[in-house]
Amino acid sequence: MNAIGQPISRFDGRLKVTGGAHYTADIPLAGAAHAAIVHSRIANGRTVSIGTTAAGRAPGVLAVLTHHNTPRMKPLPWSHLRPQGQTYLPLQDDKIHYAGQPIAIVVAETRDQAMHAGTLIEIEYEGNRPVVFEPQMAREAIEPPQRMWPLSSLVGDADKAIADAAVKVEQVYTMPDRHHNAMEPHATLAVWDEDGTLTLYDSTQMVVGTRKLASLVLGIPEEKINVVCEFLGGGFGGKSWSWPHTLLAALAARVVNRPVHLQLTRAQMYSMVGHQAATVQTIALGSDRDGKLTGIRHDSVNPTSVFDDYVEYAALASRHLWRASGGISTSHRVVYVNRNSPVVLRAPMEAQGHFALESAMDELAYATGVDPVELRLRNDTDTDPYSGRPFSTRALRKCLIEGAARFGWDKRTAEPRSMRDGRYLIGQGVAAAIFTHWRWPGKARVTLNGGGSALVEAAAHDIGTGTYTVMAQVAADALGLTADRVVVRLGDTRLPESHPAIGSSTMANASAAVMLAGQAARKKAVQLALTGRDAPFAGAAPDDVVVADGKLSLARTNLNVTYAELLARNGLSSLVGDGDYDPVEEVNGPKAIFSFSALFAEVRVDPEFGLVRLNRFVGVYDAGRIINPKTARSQAIGGIIWGVGQALLEKSETDPALGRFMNRNFSGYLVPTNADIPNLDVSFVGGFDEEASPLGTKGLGELTAVSVAPAIANAVYHATGKRIRDLPITVEKLL
Ligand code: MOS
């Protein structure tokens, strides 16, 4: 029986619930000291003086570092493609660009001592009024010089198509700043060996990128740096690029000549490690009377820091999702304000963009009188409107039809406020989604051991989604073993280089390298069976050898030999297969590769209090072949829960005068709890996509967080007749 396709529970689950999994801050290391960061109270200005005498004398203190005595780092210019969360390096000068910027680091015997000594530091500031983001500033936004993709796009003549359209809708949609709020705080343990090798145990989604950045900024060759992260307690993009605290921990460890643990506090995670920038998005749609789109225009603005050109590509999905006969135009601009640099946050670009696009589609459905599911079916397309290439696979139509059936969409009455349950207003909404499929190179090694088990190794990550398990399934099928005979090691730069755990790409790419490595190891074993010492299948053809359950058999004979016997016979303790997966970048390939979904939400709204509750939710996904239905379902329900937070709860508030994020904890920043979430109906309709990956899979994780918010917002409109174009949908907006 194949391991792929089985709903196997996560192998690391037991380790996690028993405390056997060591997260970065849990790694026990004798002699380690602890660092704490002291951060700025003002958002713009400079420090005039930093008094460290009292802190230096406090119990247990080993060192106090400020910009006066911190070793120098090499700043790098901004690029979306370099693994740095922000270019500005703190503790190198007296300047202050954002509230919460590190100003000093205290290193002490214990974390409590370091944090206490930090409170004794006396800082005198010279402050200017900070520039704080407000949506009106979108009018003054500019195109930044640095960018990852083209900022604007134009196919056809979108403006003319919209101007001439029989039906048009145009609206502004706004979304707030949000923070990742992984359960595990960002943490680093920095260890210098006597020979000058630096080992960084770091809570990161990219050990390889962190090594690269540390090498460039600290001026150490990459061969002298190891980065390790075996377990992540959530990342959501916040740990996808490297942040200054990791580098500062390395410097602090060098200064005190001891290993140093540095863990950010929950509040510090709001200012030291990125966030999702707010967006102000304007969408205009034009259509004929039957709801067939003639034009789409989507323009987005986001704030970024004063030093980095971070662009939130919210209009990206509008280039690809729907056909518009007359044209599609998109643009992105930024405004520079006093804050730390924004970064990707789970389903960056798409999750914000779809709120605007799929809310606008619902508005168009009401403007034309076409059912919202039917409207989407009418605007479906087999070719990517942006590049003109055919989609590799696109089961969006199936997602919509299957989802509507599971949900019972045919029982919905279209009129707003027409459905009730007792005193509650009932609303039903739909939204579709498209998500970029990423193709990245990665390497992996598979070792068959003398005992007949196998070891998989790659410097990839299990971000908490089940990579340890699914890679074992992939290797098991490649080798002809059962998955429980495979051990997987990840998250260490000493293993074969792989790509970061970002863009929902690990299953399709890093795991493809595992498949290739497994196949290479199996091929070597088959070769031994044909030509090795005492070869059991001497003279046979390789294609006639079948491997299952660790046993090689020759077709049409009763000859067989186990991996263990084969290795022993040849005096080998192991057999190694290398995998090197190097796909063509998607943009250069013959097909446009994306994953898709259709989402259906039912809400009940209390008409007197404006409180919105999710009643039920149906998600149907096309993410290609599903390797493990159980871990895939977990991703989907996790993504839906994220979307519920985005729709109804999450917002990082900024003090308009002080420029600080204010609600820096879980009592001020709300995320959904179990009580907010009903049963979620999740299913998969995609098939093998050979363009996407040799494993046939497309990106899934982040897809599932996309378009939950518009499905809910559209349901709220259906329930109440109120169109909320500003997230989150809180009670005061419905009263
Ligand atoms: Mo994900 S936001 O691409 O780490």
Residues whose N, C-alpha, C, O or C-beta is under 5 A from the ligand:
A	BS01	MOS	F236 G237 S240 V344 L345 R346 A347 P348 A501 I502 G503 S504
